[in-house]
Amino acid sequence: MATYELHSSPETCHWGYFDSKLPPQLRIKSGDIATIHCVSGAKEILPEPPMNVLPEHREILEKLTPHLGRHILTGPVHVEGAERGDVLAVEVLDIKFRTNWGWNVQRPLMGTLPEDFPFYKLTHIPIDSNRGVCTMPWGLEIQLRPFFGIMGVAPPAEWGACSSIEPRAFGGNIDNKHFQVGTTVYFPVFADGGLFSTGDGHGVQGDGEVNLTALETNLSGTFKFTVRKDMKLVNPRAETATHWITHGFDPDLDDAAKEALRDMIRLISAKTGLSASDAYMLCSLQADLHVTQTVDGNKGIHCMIEKKVIGG
């Protein structure tokens, strides 16, 4: 097992898209650990002192141009041995804040209630990472629960470049608040090496991410990468200390819920030997459907079940 570090820079970042043609910025082996540094926000987002802006953030904004989407991503990371049809397990070992601020923006025609809030509003929110809180403009302190809104591998080559906005089978803008330290996220692999990228740091978020953004901020994440040739997936799954999580993505929340539920039934059947109909019944008694987000084109539903219910 080796450890690596991937800094954010104009050379190591790509802005707004995933693509199997992106050249790897780091090559590692299965079982290795990498710390990946990320930035978040276009030029309009940058605050004034005493909020600290990373020099590399300014350089990235000066030298890169957004393509398709709006998220600045660091990567990709090529994991030796990962092939199409495999699964790449990404365990979140650590997350650290890089700046003393975050931001939230709502935009016209976007969000869950665009008809109610048809205007632009940018808010900078101070972060105290030592105390683990951010402070809202009216004085409320909120506990920080950082995670990366975007974690994903390269899409299939035949899909070409894909926007960072919509979550899809390769992951991307999943915005699942449970992807915190201690969680392992499993991605179906579509390109040699997996080609993992991450970004869209969130300091804290509610299910739904309803006004378009969370507490967006600059994070560094440390991840362990493991190639799993014993798994086959349709969509990303996740594993916490206590739960299994499946996902569905679709413009229609009903269809996203069906997708997440079908994958949970597959997971339960594989782990317990139960028939699909019995797994379906168990889901009705013990699984929980949550709205992941309602603002990213493909809306998200995640289904959660406690590990103890299905034997780990």
N, C-alpha and C positions, 0 to 999 in steps of 0.2 A: 504494500500500500504506500503510495506516494502522495504528497500534498503539493498543491499548486495555487497560484494567485493570478487572477485575470482582472486587470485594471480597466476602467472605463476610459475610452479615448476615441478620437475620430477614427482611428484604425480598427478598434475592437468593437465598435458599436454599429448597429444598423437601425434606421429610424422608420418605424411604421409598418414593418412587414416581416414575414417568415418566407424562406425560400431555400429549397434543397441545393441551389447553386451557390449559396453563400460559402466562402472559404472558411475553414475552421480557424479560430483564433487561439485555440488550445487543443492539444491532443493528449489524452490520458488513457489509462487502462481501467478495465472494470475493477471496482473496489477502491479506486483512488478518490481523493478528496480535493475539492477546489473551492477557494473563496472567490466570489465574483462580485465586483463593485459596480453599482448602477447609479444612474442619475434619472431625474424625472422632471419633465416640464419644458415647454418651448420658451422663447425669449420673453414673451408677454407675461410669463409666470414669475420671472425672477424678482425677488424682493429687494428692498433697500436695507442697509445696515440698521440695527445690529444683527440682522439675520445673515448668516454666512453662506455665500455662494461658492461652490467648489470651482477653482480655476479650470479644471477639465470640463466642467459643465458648460462654461462659456465657450471654450474651444470647440466642443462638440457642436454647439449651436451655430457657431461661425462657419464650420467646415462641412457639416452634413446637411442634406436636404430631406425633408420627410417624403416618404413614398407610400401611398395607399392609406396608411394609418397615422396615428399621432404619438405612439409610444416609442421611447428610446430604449433599445434593448442591447444588452451586452452578450457577445458570443459570436458564432456558435462554438460549443464544446464538442469535439469529436471523441467518442468513447470507443476504443478499439474493440472489435468483435461484435458490435451491435449491427444487426442486419435487418432488412425489411421482414416483418413478421415477428420479430422479437419484441420484448418489452424492456424499456429502460426505467429502472427504479431510481428515483432521486429522493434521498433522505435529507431533510432540512436539519442540519446540525446546529446552526447558529444564525442569528440575524442581528445586525447592528445598525444604528442610525448614523448617518454621515453628516447631517446638518441639524441645526437647532430650530428648524421650521418645516412646515408642510403647507399644503394648499388644497383648496376646494374650489372648483369652478362649476357654475351652471351656465348653459348656453341656450340661446333661443332655438326652438324646434327640437331640442334634445331632452333627455331625462324621461322620467315616468309621467310627469304632469306638465308637458310643454305648453298646454293650453292655459294653465294656471300661472305659469312663470315664464312669460315670453321675453325675457331679458337676460343680458350677460351680467354675471356677478362673480368676481374673484375675491377670495378671502385667504389671507395668509394667517396661519395658525401656529403660534409658538409651541415648540416641543422641548420638554425637559426630560431627556433620556435617563438622567440620573435618578429622578423621582418616578419615571415611568408614566408621565402624564402629558397631555396637551391641554392648552387653555383656550376655550372658545371666546369670541369677542365679548360676550356678556359675563365672563368670569367663571363659567362652569369648567371644572377640571374633569377630563375623561381619561380613563386608564388606557394606556397604549397596548395594543395587541398586534404587533407588526407581522406582515406576511407579504409575499410577492404576488401582485395581482396577475402577472403574466409569468408562467412557466410553460415551456413547450419545446417540442422537437420540430424538425423540418417536416413540411407537408410532403405528400407524394409528388414526385417530379412532374407528373402529368397535370397537377393542379397549378403549376407555375408559382409565381409569387402570390402570397395570401396576406391580406390586411391583418394588422395586429389588433384590430378592433373586435372582430367576431371570434368567439371561442369555437373551436372545431375539434375533430377527432384527434388532431395532433396536440391539442391543449391550447396554449395561447392565453387569451384574456379571460381566464376562467373566473377570476375574482372570488375565489372561495376563501372566506375568512378563517377556515380551519387549517389552511396550509401554513401553520405556524411551526416553531421549533418542535421537533419530535415527530412530525408527520412525514410519511413517505408517500410520494406521488408516483404512480405507475403510468407510463406513456407508451402507447403502441408505436413501434418504430417503423418509419416509412422510407428512410434513406440510410445508407451506410454511415455508421458512426453515430446515428441518432441526431446529431447536430442540435444540441440543447442551447436555448437562449432564455434569458430572464430579464425582468425589469418591472416597471410599474409598481414601485414600492408603495405599500400602504401602511400607515401607522395604526389605523383602526378603521373598521368598516362595519356597518350593519348589513344583514341579509337584504339584498335588493339593490344596494348602492343607488338609491332612488333618484338623487338629483343629478346623476351622471358620474360623479367622482366621489372617492372616499377622502381620507386624509392622505393625499398623495405626498410622497416624500422620497428622499434619497437613501437607499439602503445598501448594505453589503450583506451577502448571504454566503454561508459555508455549506456545501452540499457533498454528500457521498453518492457516487454513481455506480450502479451495479447492473450489468446486462443479465436479463432473465430470459433464457431460452426455453424455460419450462412454463411460460405463461403466454396466452394469446388474448388480446383485448380489442374491443371495438372503439371504446372511448377511454379517456383517462379514469383511473380509480385512485383512491387515496386510503391510507391506513393511519389512524392515530393510535394512541395507547389504548383507547377504549372502543373505537368504532371503525367499521368499514364504511366507505363512502363511494357511491357511484354517481355518474353525471349524465345529464341530457342537455343538448343544445339545439334550439330551434326558434325561429321567429314567433312561433305559437307556444305559449307556456304549457298548454295541454299536451302537445306533442313532445315537448322537452320532458315533461313529467313521465310520459309513457316510456321514453328512451331511457331515463334514469332507472325507472322501475324494472324494465326488462333486463337491464344489466345487473341489477340487484338480485333478481330471480336467478339469473345465470350464476352469479357468485354464490348464492346460498346453495343452489343445487350442487355446484362443484365441491363445496366444502362439507356438505352434510349427506349428500346422496339422496336428498328429498326430491320427489317429482316436482316438475314446474308448478303444478296446481297446488301442491302442498307448500312450496316456497312462496307462492302468491298469497296463500292464506296467512302464512307466517308474517309476510310483509304487512298485511292488513292489521295484524295485532301488535307488531313490534317495530316496524320500520317507520321512519319519519321523512316526509318530503319537505324540503326547504327551497325557497326561492333564492338562488344564488345571486342573480342580478337581473334587472329588467331594462337595461340601458345600452346593451352592446350589440344591437342588431339581432344576433342569435341570443335569445334569452336563455338563462340557465336555471336548471333545477338540480339539486343534489339530494340523493336518498341516503339516509344514515341508518345503520343498525348496530346495536351493541355487539361486540365480539363474543361476549359470554353467551349470547343467545344461540350462536351458531358454532360454538366450540373453538373460538379463537380466530 
